[in-house]
Amino acid sequence: MHLTILLFAAAKDHAGADSVSVELPTAATVATLRLELARRLPALSTLLTRSAIAVNHDFAENDRVLSPQDEVAIIPPVSGG
C-alpha cells in the first residue's frame, strides 16, 4: 500500500521535506510505519521514538492498522516556555 506521510516541526526539518511517500505491506501498522521511516530516513529514527503519529486527525497507537485512504502525520514533541 502506498501512503504519503505528512511531517511537521522537527520531523520536517530532519527530513528536509514536508511529506514523504512510503510503500508498506497490506495491513501494516503504525509500528511498521515507524520502522520503515527510520530505515529510509535515519535522521528521523531517534525523533520517531518520541513522536506521536496521527491517523485521520486522531492520535494512533502502534498497533493501529493502516489503510491506503488514511491521512497520516508525524507530530514531534514540542518544547517551549
N, C-alpha and C positions, 0 to 999 in steps of 0.2 A: 504494500500500500504506500502511496505517495502522500506525504504531509509537508506543509510549509509551516515552520515554527517561527513565531514572532519573538523577537529578542528585545529586551528593554534594559535601560540603565547600563550597569557594568557588563552584562552579557552582550549587549550591543557593542560596547567598546572593545571587549576582548575578541569578538568575532569579526569586527570591522564591517558589520552589516546589520541591518535591522530585521533580517529574516534569513532563514536557511532552509533548504529543502532536504528532506531525508526520505529514504526508501526503507520501509520496515515490513516485516512479515505480517500476514493477516493475523488479527487478534493480538497484536503486540500491546504491551502495557506501558505505562508511564516509566516504569523501571527500565524496560527495554529501550525506550527513547533516551533516557539519561545515559545509558551505556553507549548507545550509538553516537550521541552527540559528543561524549567525552572521547570516543575513538576518533571521530572525524575532526574535532576541534579541541586538541589537547589544552589549549589556553583556557578553555572553559571548564575543564574537569574539576578543579577544586571548587569553583563557584557553583557548579551544578549540584554538588552535595548539600549546599546551603540554600539553594534557590527553591522557590515554590514553582509548581507547574500548574497553570490554569488550563482547563479544558472547557470550552464553551462558556467562558466567563466564571467558572467555579473552580476553586482550588481542588486539585485531584491528588489522591494518594497513589503510591507506587503500583498498587495492584489494579488500578483503573485500566480497563481495556479501551484501546483507541480504535476509532473508525475513520475511514478516509474523509468523511464530512466534518470531522471535528476541527474547531479552531483552537490551536494550542499555542500557549505563550510561556516563555521563561521569565519569571519575575524574581530577580535577585533581592537579597535583603537590602534594606535601605538604612543608612545611618545618618545621623544629623543631630542638631541640637536646637 
